[in-house]
Amino acid sequence: MEPYRIKVVEPIPVLTRDERTAAMRAAGYNPFNLNADQITIDLLSDSGTGALSAAQQAAAALGDETYAGARSYYRFRDAVASLTGFEHILPVHQGRAAERILFGALIAPGQLSVSNTHFDTTRANVHLSGGTAVDLPCPEAADLDSDTPFKGDIDLVALAEALEGPTEVAVVVMTITNNGGGGQPVSMANLEAAAAITRAHGVPFILDAARFAENAWLVIQREPGWSDKTPTEVARAAFDLADGAVASLKKDAIVHMGGFLALRDPDLATRCEAVLIATEGFRTYGGLAGRDLEMIAVGLEEVVQPDYLRARAGQAEHLASLIEKAGVSIVRPPGMHALYLNAGRLLSHLTPAQYPGHALACELYVAGGIRCAELGSLYLGVEDETGTLVKPAPYELVRLAIPRRTYTQSHLEYVAEVIAEIATSPESVPGQRLVSAPPLLRHFHCRTEPVAP
Ligand SMILES: Cc1ncc(COP(=O)(O)O)c(C=O)c1O
């Protein structure tokens, strides 16, 4: 059960099917174009969508909005330092700002950033720094159905080869958990080995630690030798392996805005701090209000509580089991922040060019007011100049991200019921075709329309 009770509630809209059909049409069949008042259950993102605790709200009232040297900064810094052990801690407004600042200081044009899987913004910031992002997920990640416990691991053989050259590697980034790779965790054994290989080549080893607590929990549950450790101890052991970390605190600090860049190297920190001041804000606020810094400090303590993490993992497992009982495949084993539906398998009557993942995301909205995002050929596929899909994505998935402390078990059971209803006649779900799409980040802006089944 959830280890909290509800003190403040927010009504959620429940539209009729006809209203949802009209809303989807008006949105150009793109869930990103829907408004909050049209959505019953929003599973688009787990980022910045969590519910604050009473303690966080109380801390916010103590927010010190002094421009330089605010008390709130020191509380934030101490919370991050005691969690991570890093000496130099820069607040930023969200994770991608930390990426931009760090990669700007680390990556020279032509160099590589190597990762288990770069998150989209991480990849974009590598490219903006003139580098190339290379993903080296472990081979087990390719089998969506297997229960291998750590499919978020990096391929150690491929990492060693990449570090040998010929192209220079500027940084190795381990994303924990691996959001781009199905939300799968990274084992401590893999982190230790990757850190050792990377160090041997004198290359900085950085964690993208947005979901550090969830990774720690899954290590405790799944990795031999770690079951008697606390989430704080596991998280600290991971940070101890790294030269620094970037983190979006909109996930595992359960706040609406915030991030950090934390480093050991004082010279690198000084260079990053100059860019921070120029682009985010003074080093003691970095684009955040004092009240944000206070809420982060409290959230970082709350997120490592075993009762909270157990309930969060339990929500994902419960939803996963109901979905599978309805005969719908997910990427296994279930992680914690999101479940990934195998839309390609469920809507096997559709070709990749009919965007089965996107079609399922549209249907989830029309059938039940559930909003979620496609991770398939609409997002990752490549078309030629005539608009014909020439390179489909490897998988046609739909991501159901689960906001922290926001929805109850019965909300998630409702989601499973809607999925089960769709699964009774999947062949009635129409495919989609592109009507208009900008060249960059098209999944955010494109418009599509249903094609007759
Ligand atoms: C693994 C990972 N890294 C970085 C980011 C970027 O963080 P932000 O959205 O705070 O800029 C995200 C956001 O979803 C993420 O999941």
Ligand as a Chemical Component Dictionary entry (heavy atoms), coordinates in Angstrom:
data_LIG
# 
_chem_comp.id                   LIG 
_chem_comp.type                 NON-POLYMER 
_chem_comp.pdbx_formal_charge   0 
_chem_comp.three_letter_code    LIG 
# 
loop_
_chem_comp_atom.comp_id 
_chem_comp_atom.atom_id 
_chem_comp_atom.alt_atom_id 
_chem_comp_atom.type_symbol 
_chem_comp_atom.charge 
_chem_comp_atom.model_Cartn_x 
_chem_comp_atom.model_Cartn_y 
_chem_comp_atom.model_Cartn_z 
_chem_comp_atom.pdbx_ordinal 
LIG C1 C1 C 0 17.803 9.912  -17.733 1  
LIG C2 C2 C 0 17.481 11.367 -17.908 2  
LIG N1 N1 N 0 18.472 12.258 -18.040 3  
LIG C3 C3 C 0 18.219 13.568 -18.192 4  
LIG C4 C4 C 0 16.934 14.053 -18.259 5  
LIG C5 C5 C 0 16.709 15.520 -18.483 6  
LIG O1 O1 O 0 16.260 16.123 -17.315 7  
LIG P1 P1 P 0 15.358 17.431 -17.333 8  
LIG O2 O2 O 0 14.063 17.076 -17.957 9  
LIG O3 O3 O 0 15.266 17.811 -15.882 10 
LIG O4 O4 O 0 16.095 18.470 -18.121 11 
LIG C6 C6 C 0 15.870 13.166 -18.134 12 
LIG C7 C7 C 0 14.489 13.666 -18.213 13 
LIG O5 O5 O 0 13.512 12.970 -18.415 14 
LIG C8 C8 C 0 16.152 11.783 -17.962 15 
LIG O6 O6 O 0 15.160 10.864 -17.853 16 
# 
loop_
_chem_comp_bond.comp_id 
_chem_comp_bond.atom_id_1 
_chem_comp_bond.atom_id_2 
_chem_comp_bond.value_order 
_chem_comp_bond.pdbx_ordinal 
LIG C1 C2 SING 1  
LIG C2 N1 SING 2  
LIG C2 C8 DOUB 3  
LIG N1 C3 DOUB 4  
LIG C3 C4 SING 5  
LIG C4 C5 SING 6  
LIG C4 C6 DOUB 7  
LIG C5 O1 SING 8  
LIG O1 P1 SING 9  
LIG P1 O2 DOUB 10 
LIG P1 O3 SING 11 
LIG P1 O4 SING 12 
LIG C6 C7 SING 13 
LIG C6 C8 SING 14 
LIG C7 O5 DOUB 15 
LIG C8 O6 SING 16 
# 
